[in-house]
């Protein structure tokens, strides 16, 4: 079978593409040509690479047709962020594809009503904080959770009304070698890990009981494979793809400090004080994470797909951090 993966050179694709090749699929990777897999693998020599700038092609109204022209049996869309983008590719693939898998996000839930969040709960997405920095792609800063929720609703509606074979997978904070983890402060500043390793004071907002929910990139790849292999129960459904348990910021910080043989030197401050003492780029991302405080159930994916994550949140983060240390990105 022929699989076309859109955006397969990213973190999940680094693990997913070799899994597909080793399982005997013909793989075509659609890429802008601006990134390479995070980790090398011999399987990439068997992958056909097609360079397409998705935004330009969508503006020209040709992207869906270009994907359909590749004659896929399965399409995996890792980089769809708007309803318009989803609609364009779906219309081009109706009746031409056996399975369409979309990479969503836990952000579709917005604020949680209860924990753990399950897939059947009502969606309460809200816009991400509008950063005032200029080096962040605004395409990813628009109403990310709201747009992803709209895409999910659209795909599942097309599956149920029109038998379009769509499946949606919602990862948490993806981590693994080559990827900066969301840290115990709720942002991606690597100095947080240095502070915990050295015993330096680390500020946490409130009392540090908000949550983050990681998942290793290879576990996300596992979930995509299991969804493909479980077509009859995955079509028309969405699934959370996270580790077995979320982490509180405080517990996360203490665990990382312990990994480095330290006791965490934590100071809990009001949100106002936190914003005064932490750079805006960091506190704005912290707010984005603690406002969502994701904590997702994987019971549905376990039951229907046989999804069994290999990594806990801490194991996935520690592997990422150790890779950054070994690569010289973090100096401990």
N, C-alpha and C positions, 0 to 999 in steps of 0.2 A: 504494500500500500504506500501511497505517496503522501507525505506530510509536508505542508508548507507552514513554516513558523515565521511569524512576523515579529522581528525584534529578538531573534534567537541568539544574538551575541552578548546579551546582558547577563546578569548574575544567575537568574534561573536557567536561561538557555545554556549557560556554561555546563550545567549538569544534565539538563533535559535533552539536548541534542545528542550527546554521546549515548544516553539511555535509548533514544529512538533508533540510532544507527545500530547499536548492539542488539536491539530487538528485531532487526531485519527490515525496518522501514527505509524507504527512499526519502531523504530529507532535503528540502530546499529552504534555505534561510534568506529571508528578505531583510536587507540591512541598508542603512544609509552609508555604510562604509566608513563610519567614524569611530567604531569601537571593535575591540577584539575580545574573545572569551577571556574570562578572568584567569582561568587555568588551562594549560595546554592539554590536549588529548588527541591521540592518533585518529579517533573517529572523525575529526573535522576534515580529514583528507578525503572522506567519502561524501562530504556535504556540498551540494551545489549552492553557490552564493549568488544572489540576484540583488543588485543595487537599485533601490528605489527610494526617493525622498517622499515619504508618505504625505507630508503636508502639501508639498507642491503638487503631487498627483491628485490628492483630494480636491485641492483648489481647481484643478483642471477637470475634475469629475471623472478621472480615469483609473483611480487606484483599485477599486473593486474589480473592474474589468481586467486589470493587469494581474491580479491575484487569480481570478478565474481562469485566465489564459494559461496558467501554470498547471492546470488539470489536477488539482489536489483531490485526494480522497478525504483528507483531514486537514483542517486549518486551525492553527493555534495562534491566537492574537494576544501578544504580550503587551502591546503598546497602544491600546485604544483608550482614549480619555474623554470622548464626548459622544453624545447621543447621535449627532450628525455623522460622525465618523463610523459609528457602528451601523447605522442605517445604510450608509453607502455600500459597505462591504457585504452586508446581509443581502441586499437587493441583487447584488451581482452574483451571489452564490446560491440563491434559491434554486433547488432542484439540481445543483451541480456538485454538492459536497455531502459526504456521509456523516461528518461530525465537525462541529465548530466549537472550539473551546476558547473562552474569554478569560483573561486574567483580571480579576476584579481587585477588591481591597476590603479589609475589615472596616475601612472608613465609611462604608455605606451605612453603617449603623448609627453614625453620629454619636450622640450621648447615650450611654447605656441606661436602660430602665432597671434591669437586674442582671446579675452575673451568675454563671457565665451566659453570654449572649448566644442564642441559637438562631439558625437560619430562618426560622419562621416568624421571628419577632418583627414588629413594625420598624420601619426605617425612619431615623430622625437625623439625616445628614445636615451638616452645616458648613459654611465656607471656611477655608483655611485662612489663617492670619495673613494679611497682605504685608509681606516683608518690604522694607524700605531699601533693601540692597538691590543692586542692578545686575548681579552676576547669577541670578537664579532664573531659570527658564519660566516665564510667565504662563506658558502653556500648561505647566504643572501646578501653578498656584491659583488658577481660577477655581471655581466651585468643585474641587476634586471629588469629595465624597458625594456631593449631590449629582454630579455628572455620572459618576460610576454607578450610583443607585439607579439613575435613569436608564443607563445602558443595561444593567441587570434586569430591570423590569421589562424593558423592550425585548431583550433576547428571550426571556422566559415566556413572555406573552406570545412571541412568534413561534416558540416551540410548542405551546399548548394550542394555539389557534390554527397555525399553519403547518405544524409538524416540521418546522425548521429545527434541525438536530443540534441545539445549542446546550452547552454546559458552562456554568460560571464557577470559577474557583477564586476564593477570597483569601489571599495570604495576609499574614501579619507583617511585622517588621523583619524583612528578609536580611539574614546575616550569613556569614561564611567567609572563607579566605578571599581577600581582595576587596572586601566590602566593609565600610566603616559602620559599626553597630550603633543603633540608638543606645545611648549610654544611661547610667543611673540617674542622670540629671534630666533625662528626657530630650536631649539634643544629640548632635553628632560631633561635638568638640572632643577630640582625642585627649586633650589635656585632663579631662575628667578621670580617665584611666590612670594617667601619670600621678595625679593627686592621690588617688586611692592606693596606688602602689607605694607612694612615698610617705603616706600618713599626713599629707597636707590637708588643711581644712577644705571641705566640700560643702557648698550651700545646697540645700534642698528646700523647695517651696512647701509651705504648710507643714504637715507632719510626715511627709514622704509616703503616704499610703495610696497614692494614685498608681495605676498599673500600666505596664507596657507588655506587649505579647509578641515575642520573637518567633521566627521559624528559620531553620537552615535552608539555604537555597536548594540543597539536594532533596530535602523533604518535600519542598514545593514540586520539584521535578517528579518525585515519586507519586505525588497526588495526581499530577497530570497524566502520568502513565496509567495509573489505576483507573482514572476516569475514562481513558480511551479503551482500556481493556474491559470496562464494565459498562459498555455503551447502553445496554437496555435499562439500566437503573440510573445512569448519570444524565442522560438527555432530559432536558426540561427541568433540571435541578441546579441549585447552587450549594456550594460546600465551603465551610471554613477550612483553611489550611494553616494551622499554627502548631506550636509545640503543645505538649500535654497540659501545660499550666502557664499562666501569666506571672509576672513578677511585680511586686511593689517596688517603688523606687528605693525605699529604705532597705528592704531585704536584698535587693539587687546590689546596692552599693556595699553593704556589709559582706556579701558573698564574694564580690570581686576583690575587696580589700583582703579578705581571708585567703583568697587564692594566692595573693602576693605575700602572705605571711604577716599581714598587718591587721590592726583594728581600725575600722573606718572612723575618721575624724569628721563627723557630720555636724552641721549647724542648721537648724530648722528656722526659717525666717518667713515673714509675711510675703505675700506676692509682690507688694509694693517695694519692699526691701530687696527682694530677689531681682526685680527689674532694674533697680538702681545699681546693683553690684555685679550684674552679669551683662555682657554685651547683648544688644538687641537681637542680633542674628541668632544667638543662643536662646535667650528667654522667649523669643517668638516661637521657636520650634518646640521648646519645652511646653509652652501653652497649648500648642497644637496637639501634643501628645497627652498631656494630662487632662485636657478638656474631653478628649475621646476616652481615655483610660480603657483601652481595649482589653477584653478578657473573653475569648471565644471558646465555645464548646466544639470539640471535634467528634462528638458522638455519632453524628450523621455520617461523616466521611468514614469513620471506623466501621460502622455497621453496613453501609451500602457499598463502599469501595474497598474495604479492607485496608484503609490508610492506617499505618502505624509509624509515626515519626521516630526516626532513629535518635534524634537529639532532643534533650530538654532545652529550655531557653538558655540556661547558664552554660551548658555544654557547647551550644552553638556560638554564643558570644565569646566564650573563652577561646575556642578554636580561632575565631576571627581576630581577637586581640593578640593571641600568640603569633599568628601569621604576621600581623602588623609589626610586632616586636622583631621577629626574625628577619623581616624585610627592611628593617631600619626606619619604618615610618613612625613608630613610637620608640622613644628612648626611655627605658626604665632604669 
